[in-house]
Amino acid sequence: MLEEKWYKMSLKQQMGNIGSEFFKMIVLKNKGDLENSKNSFIKTLELTDLSIRDKRWKDRLSETLRLREIICGLFFDIKEYNILTDNLKKYFINFSL
């Protein structure tokens, strides 16, 4: 059901939804609500994976895969890409304008 609806959304709508769930994850994590933060993290990855599988965005596949890596790194506090949460917020905001 979600997949069917997801694949009818534009890229901006998809990224907006991923961004919304990502922001929720960060807020919950910063509050120390690890269980709900983890659930939101999983939802963020599920939405990202739907966009990865969306054939319309195949030319953006590497960007979306990197986004997934960065989200995982931020959740697990891995500094491999040296990207701050604020940088990712700015990335998602671009899709909402």
C-alpha positions as CSV (number, residue, x, y, z in Angstrom):
1,M,0.0,0.0,0.0
2,L,2.7,2.5,1.0
3,E,4.8,1.5,-2.1
4,E,1.9,2.1,-4.4
5,K,1.4,5.6,-3.0
6,W,5.1,6.3,-2.7
7,Y,5.7,5.7,-6.4
8,K,3.1,8.3,-7.3
9,M,4.9,11.0,-5.4
10,S,7.3,13.4,-7.0
11,L,11.0,13.4,-5.9
12,K,10.3,16.6,-3.8
13,Q,7.5,14.8,-2.0
14,Q,9.5,11.7,-1.4
15,M,12.5,13.7,0.0
16,G,10.1,15.8,2.1
17,N,8.7,12.7,3.7
18,I,12.2,11.3,4.3
19,G,13.3,14.6,5.7
20,S,10.3,14.8,8.0
21,E,11.0,11.4,9.5
22,F,14.7,12.2,9.7
23,F,14.0,15.4,11.7
24,K,11.7,13.3,14.0
25,M,14.5,10.8,14.5
26,I,17.0,13.5,15.4
27,V,14.7,15.3,17.9
28,L,13.9,12.0,19.6
29,K,17.5,11.0,19.7
30,N,18.5,14.3,21.2
31,K,15.8,13.9,23.9
32,G,17.3,10.5,24.8
33,D,14.1,8.7,23.6
34,L,16.2,5.8,22.1
35,E,13.3,3.4,21.4
36,N,11.2,5.9,19.4
37,S,14.3,7.3,17.8
38,K,15.2,3.8,16.6
39,N,11.7,3.3,15.2
40,S,11.9,6.6,13.4
41,F,15.4,5.7,12.1
42,I,14.0,2.4,10.7
43,K,11.1,4.3,9.1
44,T,13.6,6.8,7.6
45,L,15.5,3.9,6.0
46,E,12.3,2.3,4.7
47,L,11.3,5.5,3.0
48,T,14.8,6.0,1.6
49,D,14.9,2.4,0.3
50,L,11.6,3.1,-1.5
51,S,13.2,6.0,-3.3
52,I,16.3,3.9,-4.1
53,R,14.0,1.4,-5.8
54,D,12.0,4.0,-7.6
55,K,13.2,3.6,-11.2
56,R,12.3,7.2,-12.1
57,W,15.3,8.4,-10.0
58,K,17.9,6.0,-11.4
59,D,20.1,9.0,-12.4
60,R,20.1,10.1,-8.7
61,L,20.8,6.6,-7.4
62,S,24.3,7.3,-6.1
63,E,23.1,10.5,-4.3
64,T,20.2,8.6,-2.7
65,L,22.5,5.7,-1.6
66,R,25.0,8.2,-0.1
67,L,22.1,9.9,1.7
68,R,21.2,6.5,3.2
69,E,24.8,6.0,4.4
70,I,24.9,9.5,5.9
71,I,21.6,9.0,7.8
72,C,23.0,5.7,9.2
73,G,26.3,7.5,10.2
74,L,24.4,10.3,11.9
75,F,22.2,7.8,13.8
76,F,25.1,5.7,15.0
77,D,27.4,8.7,15.5
78,I,29.9,7.6,12.8
79,K,31.9,10.6,11.6
80,E,33.1,9.0,8.3
81,Y,31.6,11.8,6.1
82,N,32.1,14.6,8.6
83,I,28.5,15.8,7.9
84,L,26.6,17.5,10.6
85,T,22.9,17.1,11.2
86,D,22.4,20.8,10.3
87,N,23.9,20.1,6.8
88,L,21.4,17.3,6.2
89,K,18.6,19.6,7.4
90,K,19.7,22.1,4.8
91,Y,19.7,19.4,2.1
92,F,16.1,18.4,2.9
93,I,14.9,22.0,3.1
94,N,15.9,22.4,-0.5
95,F,13.3,19.9,-1.5
96,S,10.5,21.7,0.5
97,L,11.1,25.1,-1.2
